[in-house]
Amino acid sequence: MTERRRVWITGLGPLTPSGIGVDGFRRGLRAARSPVKRIDRFDPSPFRSQVAAQIDDFDPLDHMDPRTARALDRFSQFALAAGRAAMRDAGLVPAERGAPSAQRIGIYLGSALGGIAFAEIQHERYLERGIKAVSPTLALAVFGGAAPANLGIALDVRGPILSTANSCASGAVAIGEALGAIRAGEIDAAIAGGVEVPLSPLAFGAFDIIRALGHGHNDDPTEAARPFDRDRDGFVMGEGAGLLVLEAADVAERRGARAYAEVMGYGATSDAHHMVQPRADGSEAARAATLAMADAGVEAHGIDYVSAHASSTPIGDIAEARALARALGERITRVPVSGTKALTGHPLGATGAIEAVMCALAIREGIVPGTANLQAPDDEIAELLPCLIREPLRGTYRRILSTSFGFGGLNAALVFGAPA
């Protein structure tokens, strides 16, 4: 039997409210301060929730020429900036220094909402001034494949493009699908992850209407995202991107690339239960984690840290705690767990990818982020997850489980490991 290809993470491209680029993101994580603030992109006063995690220091001209910046909406700008950063970090130039050809590099990008914010702006123009006021780029910007297509054009990457739209699991699913394609020999490398730009009145309001967003800390925004805390009351929307370069280990070794971590396993399931509420017992979320560990060839006792989805919703965090306890069994009494969305907000389809960047850095640098704003853990969660950590923790993390869950009961899990 042919040995299964191993897949390494060789480049990171984070673009988050905590920091842009590897160094900026690392500094933001170490500072452990929430970037959440009152929204100033639009008037949030009509909404119950009035806070979000914005990226205020992103200048597209730092990442692309003026003509390209004018032609792209923020969704594609984020993808281009994060993808270029990941490729640069990996030192990957197609067909140079033993690198794969452009035809052997794919793009796998997840997003829950795609270019919805740009579409909303154009709709307002249409209502105010008619069709002639609408940007001619609208039809080319709103679909989920627009961002990876623009990235592929900019980088001259000609392998397959796959756009995943699995709600808040989108970025993790994209990484999992890229893993499978590289293992199967369909491609040798991929730019994979997620991008989300959801901060517009209609998109934000849609989540506010269904009471998914936290609203109890409008006056103290940095306290609003509260993973696993008894005072949590909903998630804090954010924007961001996390793109990673994944390479077949033999290809990366041939060109002398540095590896942050290995993508070892992937699992995905569906609750088949409800569009908003997860299965209360967490059984299908647990099965996604179990499948990812089995795919990685790692048993529960081999997991050294869990990067939890932990969106800060009352029902979601409880269901996830039950899922992790079910999937990890006795190991859950000893393995550190944290939820990091107080440090980034919840960028929907990009969240699993941004957390994948965190996991890769944790494996390489030996430090995992804590759960900011965890002041008084929910009683049941504290019992189920006795090793919840509040502060960054140093150690050796050779195997990490990361979970992502989306509306509709869409579950995904990834296992990352130290490259051998």
Secondary structure, DSSP 8 states (H G I E B T S, - for coil): ------EEEEEEEEEETTEEHHHHHHHHHHHT----EE--SS--TTSS--EEB---S--GGGTS-HHHHHHS-HHHHHHHHHHHHHHHHHT--TTSTT---GGGEEEEEE-SSTTHHHHHHHHHHHHHH-GGGS-TTGGGTSSTTHHHHHHHHHHT--S-EEEE--GGGHHHHHHHHHHHHHHTTS-SEEEEEEEE---SHHHHHHHHHTT-B--TTTTSGGGS--TTBTT--SB-BB-EEEEEEEEEHHHHHHTT---SEEEEEEEEEE--S-SSS--TT-HHHHHHHHHHHHHHT--GGG--EEEE-----HHHHHHHHHHHHHHHGGGGGTS-EEE-TTTT-B-GGGHHHHHHHHHHHHHHHSEE---TT-SSB-HHHHHH-TTB-SS-EES--SEEEEEEEETTTEEEEEEEE---
